[in-house]
Amino acid sequence: MKKIITVIYTLSFVIGAVSAQSVYDGVKIADKDLNGTARFVGMGGAMGALGGDITTMGTNPAGIGIYRSNDVMTSFSYSAYGMESKYEGQKSTIDKNRWSFDNIGVVFATKIGNQTPLRYVNFGFNYKRSKSFYKNMSMSGMMGVVENPSNPGSPYYVSQTNSMALQATDAERYVWDNSRQHLDFDNANRIFSDPDAGWLGALGYQGGLTERDRIDNEPDLYVPFLPVEPSSVFNSREKGGIDQYDFNVSFNINDRVYLGLTIGAYDVDYDKYSGYDESYKRGEGYSLESYNNISGSGFDVKMGLILRPFEYSPFRIGFAVHTPTFYKLTYSTSAIVTNDYRDAKTDELKRIIVDTYDYVGDMKRDYRLVTPWKYNVSLGYTVGTSLALGAEYEYEDYSTMKFKYSTSNPQLSSSASFLRLNV
Protein backbone atom coordinates (compact mmCIF):
# COMPACT_ATOMS: atom_id res chain seq x y z
CA MET A 1 0.00 0.00 0.00
CA LYS A 2 2.89 2.37 0.58
CA LYS A 3 3.82 1.90 -3.08
CA ILE A 4 0.29 2.89 -4.07
CA ILE A 5 0.54 6.02 -1.93
CA THR A 6 3.78 6.93 -3.72
CA VAL A 7 2.12 6.52 -7.11
CA ILE A 8 -0.75 8.74 -6.02
CA TYR A 9 1.66 11.44 -4.94
CA THR A 10 3.52 11.27 -8.21
CA LEU A 11 0.51 11.33 -10.52
CA SER A 12 -1.76 13.65 -8.60
CA PHE A 13 0.43 16.32 -7.09
CA VAL A 14 3.58 16.76 -9.12
CA ILE A 15 1.54 18.96 -11.39
CA GLY A 16 4.43 21.09 -12.58
CA ALA A 17 5.65 18.35 -14.91
CA VAL A 18 3.14 18.77 -17.69
CA SER A 19 4.79 16.29 -20.03
CA ALA A 20 4.63 13.46 -17.49
CA GLN A 21 0.98 14.25 -16.78
CA SER A 22 0.27 14.17 -20.52
CA VAL A 23 1.92 10.76 -20.98
CA TYR A 24 -0.12 9.31 -18.11
CA ASP A 25 -3.39 10.73 -19.40
CA GLY A 26 -2.45 9.88 -23.00
CA VAL A 27 -2.64 6.17 -22.22
CA LYS A 28 -5.96 6.80 -20.48
CA ILE A 29 -7.35 8.53 -23.59
CA ALA A 30 -5.93 6.05 -26.13
CA ASP A 31 -7.48 3.06 -24.38
CA LYS A 32 -11.19 2.40 -24.99
CA ASP A 33 -13.95 0.69 -23.04
CA LEU A 34 -15.97 -2.25 -24.33
CA ASN A 35 -19.18 -0.44 -25.19
CA GLY A 36 -21.97 -0.45 -27.76
CA THR A 37 -25.12 -2.47 -28.37
CA ALA A 38 -26.13 -5.17 -25.90
CA ARG A 39 -25.31 -7.87 -28.46
CA PHE A 40 -21.87 -6.42 -29.18
CA VAL A 41 -21.00 -6.19 -25.47
CA GLY A 42 -22.43 -9.66 -24.84
CA MET A 43 -20.12 -11.07 -27.52
CA GLY A 44 -17.15 -9.36 -25.89
CA GLY A 45 -16.75 -7.23 -29.01
CA ALA A 46 -15.71 -10.30 -31.05
CA MET A 47 -17.98 -9.48 -34.01
CA GLY A 48 -15.45 -8.20 -36.53
CA ALA A 49 -16.08 -11.11 -38.93
CA LEU A 50 -19.75 -11.63 -38.06
CA GLY A 51 -20.86 -8.05 -38.75
CA GLY A 52 -24.55 -7.21 -38.86
CA ASP A 53 -24.32 -4.99 -35.77
CA ILE A 54 -24.17 -1.20 -35.81
CA THR A 55 -21.30 -1.06 -33.33
CA THR A 56 -19.03 -3.04 -35.68
CA MET A 57 -18.53 0.03 -37.85
CA GLY A 58 -16.10 1.14 -35.12
CA THR A 59 -14.14 -2.14 -35.17
CA ASN A 60 -14.50 -3.64 -38.66
CA PRO A 61 -16.35 -1.22 -40.98
CA ALA A 62 -17.12 -4.04 -43.44
CA GLY A 63 -19.59 -5.42 -40.89
CA ILE A 64 -22.19 -2.88 -42.03
CA GLY A 65 -22.05 -4.43 -45.51
CA ILE A 66 -23.86 -7.48 -44.11
CA TYR A 67 -27.09 -5.47 -43.72
CA ARG A 68 -29.88 -5.98 -46.27
CA SER A 69 -32.43 -3.67 -44.66
CA ASN A 70 -32.49 -0.44 -42.71
CA ASP A 71 -31.89 -0.60 -38.97
CA VAL A 72 -31.89 1.60 -35.87
CA MET A 73 -30.37 0.61 -32.54
CA THR A 74 -29.88 2.25 -29.16
CA SER A 75 -28.73 1.03 -25.76
CA PHE A 76 -28.40 2.15 -22.16
CA SER A 77 -26.35 0.71 -19.33
CA TYR A 78 -26.45 0.57 -15.56
CA SER A 79 -23.32 0.08 -13.51
CA ALA A 80 -22.82 -0.49 -9.80
CA TYR A 81 -19.30 -0.48 -8.47
CA GLY A 82 -17.49 -0.20 -5.18
CA MET A 83 -14.03 0.68 -3.94
CA GLU A 84 -12.39 -0.42 -0.71
CA SER A 85 -8.96 0.64 0.53
CA LYS A 86 -7.07 -0.29 3.67
CA TYR A 87 -4.08 1.52 5.09
CA GLU A 88 -2.54 1.10 8.54
CA GLY A 89 -5.68 -0.64 9.80
CA GLN A 90 -8.14 1.98 8.52
CA LYS A 91 -10.66 1.08 5.83
CA SER A 92 -12.41 3.39 3.35
CA THR A 93 -15.28 2.34 1.09
CA ILE A 94 -17.15 4.01 -1.76
CA ASP A 95 -20.25 2.58 -3.49
CA LYS A 96 -21.65 4.17 -6.64
CA ASN A 97 -24.53 3.49 -9.03
CA ARG A 98 -24.79 5.10 -12.45
CA TRP A 99 -26.99 5.03 -15.54
CA SER A 100 -25.48 5.98 -18.90
CA PHE A 101 -26.60 6.40 -22.51
CA ASP A 102 -24.06 4.39 -24.45
CA ASN A 103 -25.07 3.95 -28.05
CA ILE A 104 -27.42 5.04 -30.84
CA GLY A 105 -27.01 4.32 -34.53
CA VAL A 106 -28.74 3.94 -37.86
CA VAL A 107 -28.03 2.00 -41.07
CA PHE A 108 -29.49 2.73 -44.50
CA ALA A 109 -29.27 -0.30 -46.81
CA THR A 110 -29.40 0.43 -50.56
CA LYS A 111 -29.95 -2.54 -52.84
CA ILE A 112 -28.18 -2.32 -56.21
CA GLY A 113 -29.32 -5.62 -57.76
CA ASN A 114 -29.49 -9.40 -57.48
CA GLN A 115 -27.37 -10.23 -60.52
CA THR A 116 -24.83 -7.41 -60.44
CA PRO A 117 -21.48 -8.00 -58.71
CA LEU A 118 -22.22 -5.07 -56.39
CA ARG A 119 -25.31 -6.12 -54.43
CA TYR A 120 -25.61 -3.45 -51.72
CA VAL A 121 -24.18 -0.06 -50.84
CA ASN A 122 -24.91 0.77 -47.19
CA PHE A 123 -24.49 3.93 -45.17
CA GLY A 124 -24.35 4.14 -41.40
CA PHE A 125 -23.93 6.49 -38.47
CA ASN A 126 -23.25 5.51 -34.88
CA TYR A 127 -22.65 7.35 -31.63
CA LYS A 128 -21.19 5.61 -28.62
CA ARG A 129 -19.43 6.50 -25.39
CA SER A 130 -16.07 4.91 -26.16
CA LYS A 131 -14.54 5.83 -22.80
CA SER A 132 -15.97 6.70 -19.40
CA PHE A 133 -13.72 8.36 -16.85
CA TYR A 134 -16.10 8.23 -13.89
CA LYS A 135 -14.22 6.98 -10.85
CA ASN A 136 -14.00 7.92 -7.18
CA MET A 137 -11.32 6.88 -4.70
CA SER A 138 -10.68 7.57 -1.03
CA MET A 139 -8.22 6.38 1.59
CA SER A 140 -7.02 7.52 4.99
CA GLY A 141 -4.69 6.58 7.82
CA MET A 142 -1.61 7.48 9.82
CA MET A 143 1.29 8.01 7.45
CA GLY A 144 3.81 6.12 9.57
CA VAL A 145 7.33 6.63 10.88
CA VAL A 146 10.49 5.20 9.29
CA GLU A 147 14.20 5.50 10.02
CA ASN A 148 15.74 8.78 8.90
CA PRO A 149 18.00 7.92 5.91
CA SER A 150 20.28 10.90 6.60
CA ASN A 151 20.37 10.38 10.38
CA PRO A 152 20.17 6.66 11.27
CA GLY A 153 18.43 5.97 14.56
CA SER A 154 16.22 9.07 14.45
CA PRO A 155 12.54 9.01 13.34
CA TYR A 156 11.47 10.17 9.89
CA TYR A 157 7.81 11.09 9.45
CA VAL A 158 6.29 10.09 6.12
CA SER A 159 4.59 13.16 4.66
CA GLN A 160 3.81 14.94 1.41
CA THR A 161 5.82 17.89 2.74
CA ASN A 162 8.97 15.80 2.26
CA SER A 163 8.20 15.71 -1.48
CA MET A 164 7.59 19.46 -1.46
CA ALA A 165 10.98 20.10 0.11
CA LEU A 166 12.73 17.61 -2.17
CA GLN A 167 11.28 19.12 -5.34
CA ALA A 168 12.24 22.65 -4.28
CA THR A 169 15.76 21.51 -3.35
CA ASP A 170 16.26 19.64 -6.62
CA ALA A 171 15.01 22.60 -8.68
CA GLU A 172 17.26 24.98 -6.75
CA ARG A 173 20.28 22.72 -7.24
CA TYR A 174 19.61 22.49 -10.99
CA VAL A 175 19.40 26.28 -11.40
CA TRP A 176 22.44 26.85 -9.18
CA ASP A 177 24.57 24.34 -11.09
CA ASN A 178 23.72 25.99 -14.41
CA SER A 179 23.69 29.70 -13.52
CA ARG A 180 24.93 30.20 -9.95
CA GLN A 181 21.58 31.88 -9.25
CA HIS A 182 18.94 31.10 -6.63
CA LEU A 183 15.33 30.35 -7.45
CA ASP A 184 13.09 33.14 -6.16
CA PHE A 185 10.58 31.11 -4.16
CA ASP A 186 9.67 34.27 -2.19
CA ASN A 187 8.11 35.90 -5.26
CA ALA A 188 4.79 34.15 -5.90
CA ASN A 189 4.14 36.21 -9.02
CA ARG A 190 7.26 34.76 -10.63
CA ILE A 191 7.83 31.33 -9.13
CA PHE A 192 4.61 29.72 -10.42
CA SER A 193 5.45 30.71 -14.00
CA ASP A 194 9.13 29.77 -13.72
CA PRO A 195 9.66 26.68 -15.94
CA ASP A 196 12.52 25.50 -13.70
CA ALA A 197 10.42 25.40 -10.51
CA GLY A 198 7.77 22.74 -9.97
CA TRP A 199 4.46 23.80 -8.51
CA LEU A 200 4.64 21.31 -5.65
CA GLY A 201 7.84 22.86 -4.30
CA ALA A 202 6.50 26.39 -4.83
CA LEU A 203 3.21 25.62 -3.08
CA GLY A 204 5.03 24.08 -0.14
CA TYR A 205 7.25 27.12 0.40
CA GLN A 206 4.56 29.74 -0.26
CA GLY A 207 2.18 27.84 2.01
CA GLY A 208 4.63 27.76 4.92
CA LEU A 209 5.06 23.99 4.77
CA THR A 210 8.79 24.08 4.01
CA GLU A 211 11.62 26.30 5.19
CA ARG A 212 14.76 27.48 3.44
CA ASP A 213 18.27 26.90 4.75
CA ARG A 214 20.69 29.20 2.92
CA ILE A 215 24.48 28.83 3.04
CA ASP A 216 26.82 31.23 1.27
CA ASN A 217 28.04 30.09 -2.16
CA GLU A 218 25.89 26.95 -2.10
CA PRO A 219 22.43 26.07 -3.41
CA ASP A 220 19.59 26.53 -0.94
CA LEU A 221 18.30 23.54 0.99
CA TYR A 222 14.57 23.22 1.71
CA VAL A 223 13.33 21.24 4.70
CA PRO A 224 9.75 20.31 5.64
CA PHE A 225 7.86 21.66 8.63
CA LEU A 226 6.60 18.49 10.26
CA PRO A 227 5.88 18.60 14.02
CA VAL A 228 4.43 15.08 14.50
CA GLU A 229 3.41 12.01 12.56
CA PRO A 230 0.51 13.15 10.36
CA SER A 231 -2.87 11.58 9.84
CA SER A 232 -3.79 11.79 6.16
CA VAL A 233 -6.88 11.63 3.94
CA PHE A 234 -6.82 11.31 0.15
CA ASN A 235 -9.83 11.79 -2.14
CA SER A 236 -10.00 11.68 -5.90
CA ARG A 237 -12.95 12.25 -8.23
CA GLU A 238 -12.82 11.74 -11.98
CA LYS A 239 -15.61 12.34 -14.49
CA GLY A 240 -16.24 12.85 -18.18
CA GLY A 241 -15.62 10.65 -21.17
CA ILE A 242 -14.85 10.33 -24.86
CA ASP A 243 -17.78 10.51 -27.28
CA GLN A 244 -17.22 8.70 -30.58
CA TYR A 245 -19.12 9.51 -33.80
CA ASP A 246 -18.66 7.06 -36.69
CA PHE A 247 -19.70 7.67 -40.32
CA ASN A 248 -19.64 4.56 -42.49
CA VAL A 249 -19.99 3.44 -46.10
CA SER A 250 -19.81 -0.26 -46.98
CA PHE A 251 -20.23 -2.54 -49.97
CA ASN A 252 -21.54 -6.06 -50.54
CA ILE A 253 -19.91 -7.79 -53.53
CA ASN A 254 -21.53 -11.06 -54.64
CA ASP A 255 -22.54 -11.80 -51.03
CA ARG A 256 -18.97 -13.07 -50.60
CA VAL A 257 -16.82 -9.99 -50.14
CA TYR A 258 -17.69 -7.05 -47.90
CA LEU A 259 -15.73 -3.80 -47.83
CA GLY A 260 -16.14 -0.89 -45.45
CA LEU A 261 -14.75 2.53 -44.59
CA THR A 262 -15.46 4.48 -41.41
CA ILE A 263 -14.43 8.01 -40.51
CA GLY A 264 -14.47 8.55 -36.76
CA ALA A 265 -14.73 11.83 -34.85
CA TYR A 266 -13.99 12.06 -31.12
CA ASP A 267 -14.87 14.58 -28.43
CA VAL A 268 -12.84 14.48 -25.20
CA ASP A 269 -13.85 15.94 -21.85
CA TYR A 270 -12.01 14.79 -18.71
CA ASP A 271 -12.08 16.36 -15.24
CA LYS A 272 -10.16 15.26 -12.18
CA TYR A 273 -10.18 16.65 -8.66
CA SER A 274 -7.63 15.45 -6.11
CA GLY A 275 -7.64 16.44 -2.46
CA TYR A 276 -5.01 15.48 0.10
CA ASP A 277 -5.08 16.46 3.80
CA GLU A 278 -2.59 16.00 6.62
CA SER A 279 -3.60 16.67 10.23
CA TYR A 280 -1.08 17.17 13.04
CA LYS A 281 -2.16 18.28 16.51
CA ARG A 282 -4.07 21.13 18.14
CA GLY A 283 -5.85 22.02 14.91
CA GLU A 284 -2.71 22.24 12.78
CA GLY A 285 -2.57 20.71 9.33
CA TYR A 286 -2.92 21.47 5.65
CA SER A 287 -4.82 20.49 2.52
CA LEU A 288 -3.59 20.34 -1.06
CA GLU A 289 -6.17 20.36 -3.85
CA SER A 290 -5.60 20.10 -7.59
CA TYR A 291 -8.00 20.60 -10.47
CA ASN A 292 -7.21 19.11 -13.87
CA ASN A 293 -9.06 19.14 -17.17
CA ILE A 294 -8.35 17.71 -20.61
CA SER A 295 -10.59 18.72 -23.49
CA GLY A 296 -10.34 18.52 -27.25
CA SER A 297 -11.21 16.52 -30.33
CA GLY A 298 -9.75 13.96 -32.70
CA PHE A 299 -10.37 11.89 -35.80
CA ASP A 300 -9.34 8.59 -37.38
CA VAL A 301 -10.06 6.37 -40.38
CA LYS A 302 -10.94 2.67 -40.23
CA MET A 303 -10.88 0.24 -43.17
CA GLY A 304 -12.29 -3.27 -43.11
CA LEU A 305 -12.76 -6.43 -45.16
CA ILE A 306 -14.88 -9.55 -44.57
CA LEU A 307 -14.46 -12.63 -46.75
CA ARG A 308 -16.80 -15.60 -47.02
CA PRO A 309 -14.35 -18.04 -48.65
CA PHE A 310 -16.78 -20.95 -49.08
CA GLU A 311 -19.95 -20.28 -51.04
CA TYR A 312 -22.25 -22.54 -49.04
CA SER A 313 -20.67 -21.99 -45.62
CA PRO A 314 -21.41 -19.19 -43.12
CA PHE A 315 -17.74 -19.15 -42.10
CA ARG A 316 -16.21 -15.67 -42.41
CA ILE A 317 -12.79 -14.08 -42.02
CA GLY A 318 -12.41 -10.42 -41.12
CA PHE A 319 -9.55 -7.94 -41.39
CA ALA A 320 -9.46 -4.31 -40.27
CA VAL A 321 -6.90 -1.53 -40.02
CA HIS A 322 -7.36 1.63 -37.93
CA THR A 323 -5.18 4.66 -38.53
CA PRO A 324 -3.90 6.50 -35.47
CA THR A 325 -6.39 8.81 -33.83
CA PHE A 326 -5.11 12.35 -34.19
CA TYR A 327 -6.10 14.33 -31.10
CA LYS A 328 -5.74 18.06 -30.52
CA LEU A 329 -6.07 18.58 -26.78
CA THR A 330 -5.81 21.27 -24.14
CA TYR A 331 -4.62 20.42 -20.63
CA SER A 332 -5.38 22.89 -17.84
CA THR A 333 -4.58 22.72 -14.15
CA SER A 334 -4.61 24.75 -10.97
CA ALA A 335 -3.92 24.00 -7.31
CA ILE A 336 -4.70 25.36 -3.85
CA VAL A 337 -2.86 24.77 -0.59
CA THR A 338 -4.46 25.72 2.74
CA ASN A 339 -2.23 25.62 5.82
CA ASP A 340 -3.52 25.97 9.39
CA TYR A 341 -0.66 26.62 11.80
CA ARG A 342 0.00 28.09 15.24
CA ASP A 343 1.93 31.32 15.52
CA ALA A 344 5.27 30.71 17.26
CA LYS A 345 4.89 33.84 19.42
CA THR A 346 1.17 34.01 20.24
CA ASP A 347 0.21 30.33 19.82
CA GLU A 348 -2.78 31.64 17.86
CA LEU A 349 -4.14 29.41 15.09
CA LYS A 350 -3.65 31.12 11.71
CA ARG A 351 -4.29 30.20 8.09
CA ILE A 352 -2.36 30.61 4.83
CA ILE A 353 -4.14 30.06 1.50
CA VAL A 354 -2.17 29.91 -1.73
CA ASP A 355 -4.13 29.58 -4.98
CA THR A 356 -2.10 29.28 -8.17
CA TYR A 357 -5.01 30.79 -10.10
CA ASP A 358 -4.33 34.14 -8.39
CA TYR A 359 -0.87 34.25 -9.98
CA VAL A 360 -1.02 32.42 -13.31
CA GLY A 361 -4.71 31.62 -13.82
CA ASP A 362 -5.43 28.15 -15.12
CA MET A 363 -2.15 26.91 -16.50
CA LYS A 364 -2.97 25.68 -20.01
CA ARG A 365 -0.94 23.67 -22.44
CA ASP A 366 -2.06 22.74 -25.95
CA TYR A 367 -0.68 19.45 -27.17
CA ARG A 368 -1.32 16.79 -29.76
CA LEU A 369 -1.69 13.08 -29.15
CA VAL A 370 -1.26 10.48 -31.88
CA THR A 371 -2.41 7.00 -30.85
CA PRO A 372 -0.93 3.80 -32.32
CA TRP A 373 -2.04 2.03 -35.49
CA LYS A 374 -4.46 -0.79 -34.74
CA TYR A 375 -4.76 -4.12 -36.60
CA ASN A 376 -7.65 -6.55 -36.26
CA VAL A 377 -8.11 -10.15 -37.43
CA SER A 378 -11.32 -12.04 -36.71
CA LEU A 379 -13.21 -15.26 -37.43
CA GLY A 380 -16.95 -15.80 -37.39
CA TYR A 381 -19.41 -18.66 -37.79
CA THR A 382 -23.17 -18.91 -37.42
CA VAL A 383 -25.33 -21.94 -36.71
CA GLY A 384 -28.80 -21.28 -38.05
CA THR A 385 -30.31 -18.15 -36.57
CA SER A 386 -29.75 -18.98 -32.91
CA LEU A 387 -25.99 -19.32 -32.41
CA ALA A 388 -23.07 -17.11 -33.42
CA LEU A 389 -19.41 -17.83 -32.71
CA GLY A 390 -16.73 -15.18 -32.95
CA ALA A 391 -13.01 -14.91 -32.25
CA GLU A 392 -10.93 -11.78 -32.58
CA TYR A 393 -7.31 -10.70 -32.23
CA GLU A 394 -6.34 -7.05 -32.02
CA TYR A 395 -2.82 -5.64 -32.05
CA GLU A 396 -1.88 -2.14 -30.89
CA ASP A 397 1.69 -1.06 -30.03
CA TYR A 398 1.51 1.66 -27.37
CA SER A 399 5.24 2.31 -27.65
CA THR A 400 4.51 4.13 -30.93
CA MET A 401 2.13 6.61 -29.32
CA LYS A 402 3.40 10.16 -29.80
CA PHE A 403 2.92 13.55 -28.15
CA LYS A 404 3.65 16.99 -29.47
CA TYR A 405 3.51 19.90 -27.07
CA SER A 406 4.87 23.40 -26.80
CA THR A 407 8.34 23.66 -25.26
CA SER A 408 7.93 27.36 -24.48
CA ASN A 409 6.53 28.91 -21.32
CA PRO A 410 3.12 27.27 -20.78
CA GLN A 411 1.59 30.73 -20.35
CA LEU A 412 2.57 31.69 -23.93
CA SER A 413 0.19 30.17 -26.44
CA SER A 414 1.75 31.72 -29.56
CA SER A 415 4.77 29.41 -29.75
CA ALA A 416 4.90 27.11 -32.77
CA SER A 417 7.70 25.02 -31.27
CA PHE A 418 6.71 21.48 -30.37
CA LEU A 419 8.50 18.60 -28.71
CA ARG A 420 7.86 15.01 -29.81
CA LEU A 421 7.80 12.24 -27.21
CA ASN A 422 7.45 8.48 -27.51
CA VAL A 423 5.89 6.62 -24.60
N, C-alpha and C positions, 0 to 999 in steps of 0.2 A: 504493500500500500504506500510506502514511502516513495517508491519509484513513481507511482501514479501521481502523488502530490507534486513531485518534481516536474513531471510532464505538464501538469496543469499550470504550474508557475511559468514554465517556458512558453507555452502556447497562449496563455491568457493575458499575461502581464508584461512580457517583454515586447511592448507594443511599438517601441522605437524601430525595431528591425522590420521594416515593411516587406522586404523581399522574402524573409523567412515566413512571415504571416501569409504572403501570397502563395508560396509553395504549398503550405499546409492546406489552405483553402482551395487551391487549385485542384488537388486530388479530390477534395470533397465535391467540387463542382463537376469534374470530369466523370466521376462515378455516377451511375444511375440506379434508381430503384426498379424493382420488378413491379410494373404497374400497367393498367390497361383494362380490357374487358375481363369479365369474370372467367370466361373460357381461356383466355390467354394466360391469366394469372394461374388458373387451375392446372394448366399444362406446364407451368414453370417457365413459360416463354418459349418452349421448344416447338414452335410452329413455323419456323422458317421455310421448311419444305412443304408443310401441309397447306399453308395459306388459308384463304377463305375467312379471315378475321381482320377487322379494320385495324387492329393494333399492329398487325404484321407489316404495315407500310413503314413502320419505324425500325424494323429489324431486317426483313427481306421484302423490298418493295414489289417484287414479282408476285407476292402472295395475293395482291389485289386483282391480278389477272385471272384468278380462279373464279371470281364472281361472274354470274350470268344474269343477275337481276340487281336492281337497286337495293340498298340496305342502309339502315340508320341504327346506330348503337350508342348506348350511354351506360355509365356505371358509377356507382358510389361505393364508398368503403367506410367501415367502422373499425377503429383500432383501439385496443385497450392495452396499456403497457405500464410497467412498474420499474422502479429503480431502487436498489438497496445498496447502501455503502456502510462499511464498518471501519472505524479507525480508532485505535487505542481504547477498545471496549465500547465505543459509542456508535449507535446505529442510526442512520437516516434513511427514510423511505419516501418515495414520491409515486403516486398512482395517478394516471391520466387516461381520459377517454376522449376520443376525437372522431367526428365525422368529416369526410372529405369528398369532394366532387373530383373524380379521377379521370374521366374519359368521356368524350362525345365525338362521334364521327359519322361521316356519310360517304357512300359509294354510289356513283352513277355508272351503270353498265350500259355500254353502247354496242349493240350487235351489228357486225359488218356483214356476215353471211355464213351459210352452212357449208358452202363448197369452196369458198375462197380460203387461201392459206391464212390470212388474218381473220380470225373469227370475232374477236371482241377488242374494243379499245375502251378501257375503264378509267374513270377519274375519281379521285378520292381526297377527302380532307379529314384530318383527325387532330383533336386536341387531347393532350394528356398531361398530367402532373408527373414529369419524369423524375423529379427529386423533391423530397420533403425534408426540410431541415428541422422540423419541430422536435425539440428534445430539451428536457430539464434535468438538472443534476444538482445534488446537494450533499455535503458531507461536513462533519464537524468533529472536534476532539482536541485534546491537549497535544501540542506540537512535539513535545519530547525534549530530552536533554541528552547530548552526546559528548564525548570527550573533545576538548578543544584541540584541533589539529596543530595550532601554533603554540599551544601551551599545555603539553600533556599533563594530565592529572586534574586540570581545572574544567568546570562545566562549560558547555557550549549550547546555548539555547537555539533550537531550530526555529527560524522565523523568516518571513519574507523580507524583513529589513536587512538581513544578511545579503540577499541578492541585490537590494537597492545599493548598499554600500559597495559591493563588489563591482557592479556595473559602473558606478561613478568612478571608482578607483581605476578600473581598466581603461575607461575612456580618457581619464586624466593622464594616465601613463602613456597612452598612445599619442595624445596631442603633445605632451612634454617631450617624448622621444623624437618627434618629427619637427618641432618648432621651438622648443624650450619656452613655451607659453603655458599658462594655466587656463583651464576651462573656467568660464565665469558663471559658476552655479548660483551666485548671489543675484544675478540679473535675470529675473523670470521672463522678461520681454525678449531676451536673446537666447537663453539656454534651451527653450523648447523648440526653437527653429534652427538650432545648431546641429548640422548633420553628424557631427562627431560625438554628440552627447545623446545617450538613450533616454527616453522618457522615464523609465523606471528609476534610474539614478537621479534624474532631475526632480521628480516628484518626491522621492525620499528626502532629498536635501531641503527643498522648498517647504515640505510639510513638517520639518523638524524631526524626522525619523532617523536621520543620520547626521553625524558631525564631522567637521573637517579637521584634520591634523596636518598643519603646514610646517615643513622644515625647509630652511634656506637651501636653494640650489638643488632641490629634489622635487619630484612630482608629489602632489597632495595625496594624502591617504584619507579615505572616508571610512568611518566606523559606525555601526548601528547603535541606536539608543534602544536598549532592551533591558528593562529592570528585572523582570522575572520570566519564567517560562510562560509563554502565551497560550491562551485557549483560542482556537481558530474556528471560523465558519466559512465555507465556500459555497456559493450558489452560482449557477449558470443557467441561462435561458436562451434557447435558440429558436428561431421561427423563420418562416418564409419558404421558398421553394424555387424550382425551375419549371416554367411552363413551356411545353413543347408543342409546336404547331407544324404538322406535316402536310405537304401538298404533293399528291401522287398522280402519275400517269402510268398505265400498265397495258400490256398487250398479250393476247392469247393467240398463239400461232399453231394451228392444226390440233388444238387441244393436247399438244405434247410439249410445247415450249412456251414458257411464260417469262416475259421480260418486264422490268419495272424500274422506275426512277422516282425518287422522292427528294424534294427540297425541304429541309427542316429549318425552322426559325425558333429561337430560344429566348426567353425572357427570364432574367435572373434577379431575385430579390432575397437577400439573406441578412438577417439581423441577429446579433449576439450581444447579450449583456452578461458581464461577469462581475461578481461582487465577492470580495474577500475581506474578512474582519479578523483582527487579533485583539483580544482583551487581556489586560494585565491585572492591575489591582486598583482599588479605590477609584473606580470610574475611568481609569486611563485605558487608552487603546486607540486603534485607528481602523479606518475602512478604506479600501482601494476599489474603485469601480471603473470599469472600462465599457465603452459603447463602440461596437463595430458594425459596419454595414458594407455589403458588396452588392452593387447593382449594375446592370448592363444587359447586353443582348449578344446573340451569336447566330451563326448559320452553319449548315453542313449540307452535303449531298450524299445520297445513298443510292446504290445501284444493285439490282438483284436479278437472279436467274433461277428458274425452277425447271427441271427436266423430268419428263415422264418417259424413261428409256424403253419401257416395254408397253406395247400398244394396249394390251388387254390386262394390264396390271395397274393397281392404284399406287404402286411404289413410286416415290418421287425423291429427287436429289435437289438440294437447294444450295446456292452460293450467293453471297452478298459481300459488298465492299462499302465501307463508310469512310468518307474523307474525314480529316480532322474537323472538329468544330472550332470555328474561329470566333472567339469571344472578344468583345471590347468592354472592359469592366472599369468601374470606379470603386476604389476602396477608401472608406473614410473611417476615422477613429477619433475618439476623445477620451479623456480619463479625469477622474476626480479623486483626490485623497483628502480625507477628513481625519484630523488628529486631535484627540482629546488628551490633554496633559495637565500636570499640576505645576504651577509656577514654583521655581526653586526658592524664591524669597517669601512669597505670601502663602504658598501651599493652596492657592486658589485654582480650581479647575478651569482651564481655558481651552479654546478651540482654534485650530488653524484649518482653513479650507483652501485647497489649491485646485483650480479647475483649468485644465489646459485650454478650454474653449475661450477663456478670458484673454489668452495671450496669442493664440494662433488659430482660433476658430476650430472647425472640424478639419483635421489634417486630411487632405485628399490626395490620392495618387491614382492617376489613370494608367492602366496597364492592359496588355493583351495576353490572352491565354490561348494556346493552340493545343488541343487535345491530340492523342495518338490516332493513327489510322486504325481501323477496326476491320477484321476479316471474320466471316461467318460461313460455316459449312454445316448443313443439316440433312437429315433423312426423315422421311415421313411415309406412313402406311396406314390405310384405312381398311377396316373390316365392316362391310356393309355400311349402315348409317348410324351404328351405335358405338363403334370403337375406333379411336384414332391413336396411333402410336407415333411419337416424335422423339428424335434425338438431335442434339445441337452442340456444336463446338464453336466457341468464339475466342479469338485471339486479339489482344490489345497490349501493346508494349508501353507501359507508363514511363519508361526511361526516355522516351522520345518526346514527352510533353515539354512544351516550350513556353517561356514567359518573355514578354518584352515590357519594360517599364522605364520611366524617365529616371536618369541618373542625376538630374539636377536637384536643387532644393525642392522638397515636396510642395512648398507653398507656391512655386512658380509653375504655372500650367502651360507656359508658352514654349517650353523647351521641346525640341524635336529629337533630342538625343535619347536613344533607348538602349537598354542592356538586355542581352539575350541570356537566359539561363536554361539549363537542362536539369530536370529533376534527378 
